[in-house]
Amino acid sequence: MIIGVRKILSSIGLTLLTALGFSSEPAILPQHNPVPKQSPVIIDKNASTSKQSVSLMTSPLSVPLSPTTTLITGTSSPAISKITTKQKTAITKKILPPTVPIINEKNSTASTSPATTSKNQLINTYIASLPKTIAINILNEEARKALVNIICTSDSSGLFEPLSGSGIIISPNGAVLTNAHIAQYFLLKKENGQPLLDCILRTGSPAIPAYRADLLYISPDWIKKNASDLRKEIHLGTGESDFALLRIASTTEPNTPVPTKFSYISPTLDDTYLSFGPQLLIAAYPAGFLGGATIQRELYSATTIATVSHIMTFSSSTNTTDIIGLGGSVLAQKGSSGGGVIDAFGRLAGIIVTTTMEKSTANRDLQAITISHIDREIKRRADFGLEAMLKGNIQSLSSQFNKNISPILTEYLMQQLKPAY
């Protein structure tokens, strides 16, 4: 969600816009128990010198989740937007349980069935194929280098009522993955074709202006389904197709060249690992409890460790891994939408997309869409997937998208801003 959305959007004809990548409030999910507890969190007050740690409670895995969920689509700054699910059914998938030996009643000795042995062999083969794990301090440092804060302002609102969300660089040539409910603001245009909002990417802790970006891709399906929500105070959504890609095009300083290579976290299509209920590192720019001026001047990145507590799919027929539940976390607040979810091997497994609306972040359920879901959605629309897109000429792809597709999506969105008579 984005902070200052209410004032900014009202100043351009919107009564309110809340999406989990910009500041607003998180969307709502039905309550379910048990609620995973939090893990230790690191808040970077000064990336080069000091770190402030907050100890949070940890909890075991929890699996149950209501089949129909109301999710917030993203945690943005100054809060996660209030995006809840659009009454889309998400079917819960179970976390793989540890192997339980079969007990022979006669002699009470443990034995393993042929089926279990075969399954164990497959699991062991898969585990053996995984890359080496990365030390948590190195993983944390690399995540922060690739993390960006996406902040948008308008002429009428000034710098102190910003819309703020998160994103993560996923390729050395400057592709940034974030949520559609954040990137949609790049589509809003004035009558003269100029951007309605001034959106830039910031890096560091505290966040400082760094880059300007162009749209590389945003899900037309998401825009079509959610454009009418621009005027709604509470947005409902499942997180399905709620992703977008940006291309870093220039720096915010005219005389500063764009880096030839960016720090990045490479995305992975391997979602099998998530089925084991692993611990993951989450990185974002939470801003749910900050005012506009603080977001503008002193917005700090934060990371935490969370455990996969449940997995959901949008397709009962294919049983794909589309959404992972990460339990309560300090990052379950506005501004975190689009933040990275990284596994122990340094791979990007997903991005933050929704959360529940409990008062305490410890009692919320933070959720992320998987990279495999994003890849499948791109392939549904194109002849290639995410990996091929990132290896291609993203400048050319961005130009084509903004020439052929963006104008249609912009018109679709701008229609929602026109007053109803």
Secondary structure, 3 states (H helix, E strand, C coil): CCCCHHHHHHHCCCCCCCCCCCCCCCCCCCCCCCCCCCCCEEECCCCCCCCEEECCCCCCCCCCCCCECCECCCCCECCCCCECCCCCECEEECCCCCCCCEECCCCCCEECCHHHHHHHHHHHHHHHHCCCCCCHHHHHHHHHHHEEEEEEEECCCEEEEEEEEEEEECCCCCEEEECHHHHHHHCCECCCCCECCEEEEEECCCCEEEEEEEEEEECHHHHHHHHHHHHCCCECECCCCCCEEEEEEEECCCCCCCCCCCCCCCECCCCCHHHHCCEEEEEECCCCCCCHHHHHHCCCCEEEEEECCEEEECCCCCCCCCEEECCCCCCCCCCCCCCEEECCCCCEEEEEEECCCCCCHHHCCCEEEEHHHHHHHHHHHCCCCHHHHHHCCHHHHHHHHHHHCHHHHHHHHHHHHCCCC
